[in-house]
Amino acid sequence: QSVLTQPPSVSGAPGQRVTISCTGSRSNIGTGYDVQWYQQLPGTAPKLLIYANSHRPSEVPDRFSASKSGTSASLAITGLQAEDGADYYCQSYDSSLSGWVFGGGTKLTVL
Amino acid sequence: QVQLEESGPGLVKPSQTLSLTCTVSGASISGDSSYWTWIRQPPGKGLEWIGYIYHSGYTSYNPSLKSRVSMSVDTSKNQFSLNLNSVTAADTAIYYCARGSLGYNWFDPWGQGTLASVSS
């Protein structure tokens, strides 16, 4: 049972928009700790996709965006492409656990 | 650019100690703004933060693993290490090392990961 809750899977057709939610609590996202998103392509290590709630590293396409509100965060991918098929993880800090926590991951399938 | 590479035995017997090393290139492990982290991922499952170490030797561990984990740093080799004792099959996972930056809550970059299996 992960501290941050994500849907196990989402899917969309090429060109469509999908969103992935990440639900936390008052001891992590709700306290104001930043939310990060990582993309893990099959057989590879996770890669930082979004940091500090909504900021993209320079190499990440602007098709990826994210936001945070209250105890939740969400990742949006527009103009879905086949290469976006991957697992996506949210991550934040938890004051009750005094450590970093991850969501359980969401598998994105591009139909 | 900064690169990290994990190394260590791929197979460990139950009840023994799993030992892994992460070699950092492109940055000094003694840099004041960085801390060095271990994260693991059981096959087909999600990510779990194990802990981090600062170049001074200061450590912070996941409470769920704290009794079995220790980390160390070797600044002369630009490496940091993970020891996990009393391992069981539940500790079978891909182990990643990653860099964190002080004052920030994200990990970047990550190593490619190394699979450590616990089996007799």
Contacts between the chains, C-beta under 8 A, distances in Angstrom:
chain1	res1	chain2	res2	distance
A	2	B	46	6.0
A	33	B	105	6.2
A	34	B	104	7.5
A	34	B	105	4.9
A	34	B	106	7.3
A	36	B	105	6.7
A	36	B	106	4.3
A	36	B	107	7.8
A	38	B	47	7.8
A	44	B	112	7.5
A	45	B	96	5.8
A	45	B	110	4.4
A	45	B	111	6.6
A	45	B	112	5.4
A	45	B	113	5.1
A	46	B	47	6.8
A	46	B	96	7.4
A	46	B	110	5.8
A	47	B	109	8.0
A	47	B	110	7.2
A	48	B	106	5.9
A	48	B	107	7.0
A	48	B	108	4.1
A	48	B	109	7.7
A	51	B	104	7.4
A	51	B	106	4.5
A	51	B	108	7.5
A	52	B	104	7.4
A	52	B	106	7.5
A	57	B	108	7.5
A	89	B	46	6.8
A	89	B	47	5.7
A	91	B	47	7.6
A	91	B	105	7.6
A	91	B	106	7.2
A	91	B	107	7.7
A	92	B	105	6.7
A	93	B	105	4.9
A	97	B	62	7.6
A	97	B	63	6.1
A	98	B	60	7.2
A	98	B	63	7.1
A	99	B	49	5.7
A	99	B	51	7.7
A	99	B	60	6.8
A	99	B	61	7.7
A	99	B	62	5.3
A	99	B	63	7.0
A	100	B	49	4.3
A	100	B	105	6.7
A	100	B	107	7.9
A	101	B	49	6.9
A	102	B	46	5.9
A	102	B	47	4.3
A	102	B	48	7.0
A	102	B	49	7.0
A	103	B	46	7.2
A	104	B	46	4.6
A	105	B	46	4.6
A	105	B	47	7.3
